[in-house]
Amino acid sequence: MTLDDLDALMAQRFSCRAYRPDPVPRETIEQIVAAASRAPSWCNAQPWHLSVTSGAQTDAFRAALREQAQAGGHDPDLPFPDSYPGVYRERRRTCGWQLYEAVGVGKGDRAASSRQMMRNFDLFDAPHCAIISSPAELGPYGALDCGGFVTGFCLAARAAGVATIPQAAVASFGPFLHEYFDIPQDRLVLCAISFGYGVPEDPANGFRTGRAPVADIVDWRG
Ligand SMILES: Cc1cc2nc3c(=O)[nH]c(=O)nc-3n(C[C@H](O)[C@H](O)[C@H](O)COP(=O)(O)O)c2cc1C
């Protein structure tokens, strides 16, 4: 595989927000997880653990999550960012507007933007959801290692023709997720990845986010 091949794969991946109901074969999911676990981790600790739903279990989780979201009670294990200042605010706004424009949510239409946000808790109709957790004792470095795993999962899935979306929104309800999936209290729920076969023609999948140029990212020394 060349860098161009890998670059092409990375460019094809995007966060998919509309799915067909068809399940992904168990062997394919296992291969994606095995490939993602090639991600580097400090001391090769491999701190990631996944609870993965399929079929009726995904539908039951979706229903329970939606009920939880309607009840409220935002309490993530990992604190959400306090704010997105400066350029991060701009990027956040830009990708938000791209989504709203694609699905036809007008500026200032709070009811419609809230409806779109609630689609997170339908898991965008994906047939599978993986809940990612890391040992609390490993702290931010455990979460850092898991971030690499999440990216590896999304890329490996893309290579298998499987669409993905990492979702911090699902991690909003820490106590609920611990109870629902029997996740021990000494692990932090970091995020979810909803996945399956995408619906390319759905408006929610009709835009692509941009990236800052290399010159804005790197401070070259020599
Ligand atoms: C850790 C993490 C959490 C995310 N949480 C959400 C989420 O809750 N809801 C959502 O719609 N997108 C979520 N995303 C997707 C990002 O919005 C998306 O990756 C970003 O806008 C770049 O677009 P792309 O993935 O299509 O390239 C998340 C991505 C990451 C890496």
The ligand as a MOL file (V3000), in Angstrom:
LIG
                    3D

  0  0  0     0  0            999 V3000
M  V30 BEGIN CTAB
M  V30 COUNTS 31 33 0 0 0
M  V30 BEGIN ATOM
M  V30 1 C -14.6160 12.0490 19.3660 0
M  V30 2 C -15.6380 12.4740 18.3390 0
M  V30 3 C -16.9330 12.7410 18.7270 0
M  V30 4 C -17.8990 13.1200 17.7860 0
M  V30 5 N -19.1840 13.3030 18.2060 0
M  V30 6 C -20.1560 13.5610 17.2950 0
M  V30 7 C -21.5200 13.6260 17.6930 0
M  V30 8 O -21.8610 13.4560 18.8700 0
M  V30 9 N -22.4500 13.8690 16.7360 0
M  V30 10 C -22.1170 14.0450 15.4160 0
M  V30 11 O -23.0210 14.2680 14.5930 0
M  V30 12 N -20.8240 13.9930 15.0050 0
M  V30 13 C -19.8440 13.7230 15.9070 0
M  V30 14 N -18.5340 13.5750 15.5030 0
M  V30 15 C -18.2060 13.7080 14.0840 0
M  V30 16 C -17.5220 15.0340 13.7850 0
M  V30 17 O -18.4650 16.0570 13.7340 0
M  V30 18 C -16.7630 14.8890 12.4400 0
M  V30 19 O -15.7420 13.9260 12.5970 0
M  V30 20 C -16.1190 16.1890 11.9890 0
M  V30 21 O -17.0780 17.1790 11.7430 0
M  V30 22 C -15.2980 15.9590 10.7140 0
M  V30 23 O -16.1280 15.4570 9.6890 0
M  V30 24 P -15.8870 14.0320 9.0180 0
M  V30 25 O -15.8070 12.9940 10.0860 0
M  V30 26 O -17.0890 13.8330 8.1260 0
M  V30 27 O -14.5910 14.0990 8.2530 0
M  V30 28 C -17.5520 13.2350 16.4230 0
M  V30 29 C -16.2330 12.9710 16.0280 0
M  V30 30 C -15.2910 12.5860 16.9610 0
M  V30 31 C -13.8830 12.2560 16.5120 0
M  V30 END ATOM
M  V30 BEGIN BOND
M  V30 1 1 1 2
M  V30 2 1 2 3
M  V30 3 2 2 30
M  V30 4 2 3 4
M  V30 5 1 4 5
M  V30 6 1 4 28
M  V30 7 2 5 6
M  V30 8 1 6 7
M  V30 9 1 6 13
M  V30 10 2 7 8
M  V30 11 1 7 9
M  V30 12 1 9 10
M  V30 13 2 10 11
M  V30 14 1 10 12
M  V30 15 2 12 13
M  V30 16 1 13 14
M  V30 17 1 14 15
M  V30 18 1 14 28
M  V30 19 1 15 16
M  V30 20 1 16 17
M  V30 21 1 16 18
M  V30 22 1 18 19
M  V30 23 1 18 20
M  V30 24 1 20 21
M  V30 25 1 20 22
M  V30 26 1 22 23
M  V30 27 1 23 24
M  V30 28 2 24 25
M  V30 29 1 24 26
M  V30 30 1 24 27
M  V30 31 2 28 29
M  V30 32 1 29 30
M  V30 33 1 30 31
M  V30 END BOND
M  V30 END CTAB
M  END
